[in-house]
Amino acid sequence: MSAPPEDRRAAWTPPAAGPARSGRDVPGALNGSRLFEQPRYAAEVARFRDFVAGDAPLAVEVGFDFGHRILDHAHRWPATRWLGLEVRQRQVDRVAAEAPPNLLAWRADARTVFATLMPAGRVQRVDVLFPTPWWDEGKRAKRLLLTADFLADVARALAPGGVVHVATDVGPYFSHVEGLFAAWGAVPHPPVGEARSRRERVCARDGLRVWRGTWTPGVAVAAVSGGAGGGGDDVG
Ligand SMILES: C[S@@+](CC[C@H](N)C(=O)[O-])C[C@H]1O[C@@H](n2cnc3c(N)ncnc32)[C@H](O)[C@@H]1O
């Protein structure tokens, strides 16, 4: 019998650090981390490159699922390009069907996109809401999104002042994330619209505690004071 959800959340542990990643290859990536090098994928890669080209602010939401939030944001801030990365084809198709021109819903493993395709210094904002904790230890070791390797790739992709916003209802996962961001600076959370993600709604409905943090590379933590939240805090 599996543990009740509360116990399961409290018992979560990060995977043991594996060997250093070799180059840009991402172990366990969806369809392989060399996917974007395959000729049959050239048109998709061109679509991505067109979308991220230019000077318009670029925001990324990783794992948008039903897309309530990214659709709201894309309509609310039309001058920003909103790139949604999601591994589930059905969710990508659903969001793509409703997407305004400043939103690209792309089926890809975010780890591969940041490791191989994302131009350096291009992204203003990365939102990671309720990343999958992967209860199965084997899957967790292979697929956990928020790792030192992923954050190194994200840091390279961020424009000066760019931020990463993370929310989760798994407390130990948040502790792991705080450790990963220890050398970054805590900053106020980026603005959000009214729409809530599916998991945000579930947490609000069930009264689950949610931890949130927003960080930027290269800012001394002591230099940040006040503001609307920021760093590691919890709500709900
Ligand atoms: C727990 S759900 C949370 C969904 C949504 N953000 C929310 O707050 O309700 C995690 C989502 O991330 C997606 N996902 C998991 N690993 C991913 C990866 N490496 N790249 C992109 N999406 C991923 C899953 O398919 C799923 O939709």
The ligand as an SDF file (V2000), in Angstrom:
LIG
                    3D

 27 29  0  0  0  0  0  0  0  0999 V2000
    3.0950   18.3030  -11.4090 C   0  0  0  0  0  0  0  0  0  0  0  0
    2.7290   18.9340  -12.9870 S   0  0  0  0  0  0  0  0  0  0  0  0
    2.4210   20.6650  -12.6650 C   0  0  0  0  0  0  0  0  0  0  0  0
    1.7080   21.3160  -13.7990 C   0  0  0  0  0  0  0  0  0  0  0  0
    1.4440   22.8210  -13.6700 C   0  0  0  0  0  0  0  0  0  0  0  0
    2.6880   23.5830  -13.7190 N   0  0  0  0  0  0  0  0  0  0  0  0
    0.6760   23.1440  -12.4280 C   0  0  0  0  0  0  0  0  0  0  0  0
    1.1580   23.9390  -11.6150 O   0  0  0  0  0  0  0  0  0  0  0  0
   -0.4330   22.6050  -12.2780 O   0  0  0  0  0  0  0  0  0  0  0  0
    4.3240   18.9910  -13.8020 C   0  0  0  0  0  0  0  0  0  0  0  0
    4.2260   19.2600  -15.2810 C   0  0  0  0  0  0  0  0  0  0  0  0
    5.5460   19.3490  -15.8160 O   0  0  0  0  0  0  0  0  0  0  0  0
    5.6310   18.5720  -17.0090 C   0  0  0  0  0  0  0  0  0  0  0  0
    7.0400   18.1690  -17.1110 N   0  0  0  0  0  0  0  0  0  0  0  0
    7.6830   17.2570  -16.3550 C   0  0  0  0  0  0  0  0  0  0  0  0
    8.9860   17.1870  -16.6900 N   0  0  0  0  0  0  0  0  0  0  0  0
    9.1770   18.1070  -17.6860 C   0  0  0  0  0  0  0  0  0  0  0  0
   10.3070   18.5130  -18.4520 C   0  0  0  0  0  0  0  0  0  0  0  0
   11.5080   17.9610  -18.2510 N   0  0  0  0  0  0  0  0  0  0  0  0
   10.1450   19.4650  -19.4060 N   0  0  0  0  0  0  0  0  0  0  0  0
    8.9140   20.0170  -19.6080 C   0  0  0  0  0  0  0  0  0  0  0  0
    7.8090   19.6730  -18.9160 N   0  0  0  0  0  0  0  0  0  0  0  0
    7.9360   18.7360  -17.9600 C   0  0  0  0  0  0  0  0  0  0  0  0
    4.6480   17.4440  -16.7930 C   0  0  0  0  0  0  0  0  0  0  0  0
    4.1940   16.8730  -18.0110 O   0  0  0  0  0  0  0  0  0  0  0  0
    3.5090   18.1730  -16.0500 C   0  0  0  0  0  0  0  0  0  0  0  0
    2.5860   18.7600  -16.9330 O   0  0  0  0  0  0  0  0  0  0  0  0
  1  2  1  0
  2  3  1  0
  2 10  1  0
  3  4  1  0
  4  5  1  0
  5  6  1  0
  5  7  1  0
  7  8  2  0
  7  9  1  0
 10 11  1  0
 11 12  1  0
 11 26  1  0
 12 13  1  0
 13 14  1  0
 13 24  1  0
 14 15  1  0
 14 23  1  0
 15 16  2  0
 16 17  1  0
 17 18  1  0
 17 23  2  0
 18 19  1  0
 18 20  2  0
 20 21  1  0
 21 22  2  0
 22 23  1  0
 24 25  1  0
 24 26  1  0
 26 27  1  0
M  CHG  2   2   1   9  -1
M  END
$$$$
